[in-house]
Amino acid sequence: MDILDIFLSASFWAATIRIACPLIFATLGELICERAGVLNLGIEGIMTAGAMAGWMWVYQGGDLLGGVLFAAFVGGLFGLLHAQFTVVLALSQHVTGIGITMLASALSYFVFKMLLPETTTPPKIVPFQNIEIPVLSELPFVGEVFFQHTALTYAAFIIVPIIIYILYKTPLGLALRVAGESPNSLESQGINVFTIRTLAVVFGSSLMAVAGAYLTMSAFDAFYFGMVNGRGWICVALVIFASWQPGKALLGALLFAGLDAMQVRVQLQLGSFIPYQVFLMLPYILSIVAMVLVARKAQYPKALLQPYRRGERS
């Protein structure tokens, strides 16, 4: 199989879609936080907490939908903690975010070991199963690529236009964007900046946790240490690559996922000649290059990283 055969393979494009889904959830979550003016570097830890919480819910006898909702709830709690420090107390968003990542990751591993102390190999659950859309799933090539996925996969793509509509077509979306551009203007209209930013961080963190739950409940069927594997940091870069626009965030997630899916297949062909670490680095290197090229012209929210204090001019 050569490079052209890879791009003509339906399995490659289907894999790209599956790999992109957790990136879509998490990138949209980070984007919502940043559009409100709050950088959330707790994303890596929140994804880990969501992965563990959703999986543990199902492993303890809960249903899959309940596991996703529980993961979102746990992510929202960490988002609320992040908002209390950064929005209410106006502490450093960088330091707080790193602290949230360390806390959420360590707490997830601690709870896992506390509940399953004798576990040596990751226990498995029955994850979301593929849903084949009638008629459409039977279409050659297109059916395998687009219409044979899990419910969470479909949800990842459905939520993109919903977020676009909320951001650009509703008063809530307008308030959120103004909170990240000119919070004083928002306050002058009688809208509480602290409330808007806190809601944005809580909801964005819930989406990050759902991204983690996707890994343990849709992509895989178990939770193990280090499974998020830097995806959170990639999502922070994807927000910049997307210039803080949800539609471009979707394209960025698909681009990275395509590179990741391709490196696995190229590695099978050239792995005997080139160290496999080169292929593992390839998606990240190309993503960094793309981000640098795009970031030079990116229009970031003007109040991003700026704490809001009533009575002060921004």
Secondary structure, 3 states (H helix, E strand, C coil): CCHHHHHCCHHHHHHHHHHHHHHHHHHHHHHHHHHCCCCCCCHHHHHHHHHHHHHHHHHCCCCHHHHHHHHHHHHHHHHHHHHHHHHHCCCCHHHHHHHHHHHHHHHHHHHHHHHCCCCCCCCCCCCCCCEECCCHHHCCCHHHHHCEECHHHHHHHHHHHHHHHHHHHCHHHHHHHHHHHCHHHHHHCCCCHHHHHHHHHHHHHHHHHHHHHHHHHHHCCCCCCCCCCCHHHHHHHHHHHCCCCHHHHHHHHHHHHHHHHHHHHHHHHHCCCCCHHHHHHHHHHHHHHHHHHHHCCCCCCCCCCCCCCCCCCC
